Amino acid sequence: MNKKLKIGFLMPFSAVYPHYGLHLTAGIFTAFQYFGVQQKDVEIVPAFIAQGQHKLITEAVQKLVFFDGVDVVIGMVNIKSLPEISSILETYNKLGLFIDFGELVHPTINFGANIGCLSMNYWQSEYVLGQWAAKEFGADGQVVLPLFEAGYNLHYTFLQGAGKGGSEALHQMVLPQEYATKEHLNLTPFFEAIEEDEPNYVHAIFNGSLGTQFFNQWKQSKFYNHIPLIVVENMAYEDILQDVQHLDLNFYSAASWKRENQLVTNQKFVQSFEQMHHQPVSVFSMLGYELGLTLGQAYQDLLKGDTKTVIQKIKQSTIEGPRGSIAIEGFTEGICPTIDIYKVKTNHQKITNTILEQDTAIGFDTTSVFEETESGFLNPYFSI
């Protein structure tokens, strides 16, 4: 009987994307087909890690490596958890290849010899958005976000970008917990603040249902279509907007990847995934596809347990994915991809994205961001 590739999968809770695991694995298998790897050749071993506490992640990795005997560990993590499991992976010569959304700027040091990360780099789109907003609308902006999102680097990098764009008077409001719970959003203090001191624009950073609640309350306010609205990348995903597209919204956002991107490698991914799985692509299926391309090239070496050769291949190879050249933080040098800044319009029939400008985060010195903005939050970004 042929040996199967065993993939351990760290799975945190996510109310925002409850089916992300299925999308991620579907993306992996879409990429695997190019290497002749079929679903019967692979076994996915899931490990639930709740909201990403250090103890749970360490115990899950120990079980996957010691008991389940996996060949590689993947999953959605907060990058602050990676040093906790580095020694386990190195001691037992296992590869860890994880995804994150760039809610935190990666530090300049690696997390361990056997650990690499695929990141959506939200911090880069935030930096680009901040710089563009200050130049486009003026120096006096207003950022609003809940306590959860304030535990990451998104607002910080937006502020840095706005400063680069010439802003010297950017205001920020972190909503108290009683105004932004997991289920309910009350924007009264925010509306009172911008009523008293009207900004040139508003930048909203919300996750999950609070994002859709923000759109509903913003549309009903007198500030809608009066003050320009800019939102964090995840608030502009089409699967999130479907619940509010009937509101006829107008706003701005930025992203390094969208389904409509005309890169040949992206259109190949979209066509292959949707033909194979009969569902629209998502950010998770795209990240799974990039994981699959990375692991697929080293499939035989992974089966042999030759982690050293696998890492060497990742470091030396150039893999083109839906976003262009795939960068594995920790194994290859991080890149600053082209970020599209676009205007979004919604109605009952469709969601329209119009690209206004493109830029990158090149020039932003992130040397000490990770250390200087440390918080106690251990959740991966969508683990709420």
Number of C-alpha atoms within 10 A of each C-alpha: 3 5 10 15 21 20 21 25 25 24 22 25 19 19 13 15 16 12 11 22 21 13 22 24 20 23 29 26 24 28 27 23 15 13 14 10 16 12 15 8 12 15 14 16 15 17 19 14 23 16 22 24 17 19 12 17 24 20 14 21 26 16 15 23 20 12 9 14 15 24 23 23 23 23 23 28 27 25 24 21 19 21 15 16 21 20 15 17 20 16 9 12 18 23 25 25 22 24 24 21 23 22 25 26 24 24 17 14 9 16 22 18 17 23 25 24 27 23 22 19 22 24 25 29 30 32 30 31 34 28 24 22 29 24 15 12 14 19 21 20 25 22 21 20 23 22 16 19 18 19 19 24 22 24 26 18 28 25 25 18 25 28 18 19 21 17 20 15 14 18 16 16 15 18 21 13 12 10 17 19 15 16 9 12 20 17 17 11 13 18 17 11 15 18 12 8 12 16 21 20 23 22 25 21 24 24 23 19 18 21 22 20 19 18 23 15 16 17 16 11 12 12 16 16 13 10 16 18 22 25 22 25 22 22 23 22 16 18 14 18 19 16 13 18 20 14 16 14 20 18 20 23 26 30 25 22 19 19 17 10 15 11 13 13 15 21 15 13 23 22 12 17 23 13 12 13 14 9 10 14 21 19 20 22 25 28 26 28 26 29 27 24 25 27 22 21 19 19 19 13 18 21 16 11 18 16 22 15 13 20 20 12 17 20 15 10 14 14 14 16 23 23 20 17 15 22 26 23 23 22 20 17 9 16 15 16 20 19 21 23 24 20 18 19 17 20 15 11 8 13 17 14 18 12 14 11 12 15 20 18 21 13 8 15 9 12 13 12 17 17 11 8 13 13 13 8 17 18 25 25 23 23 22 17
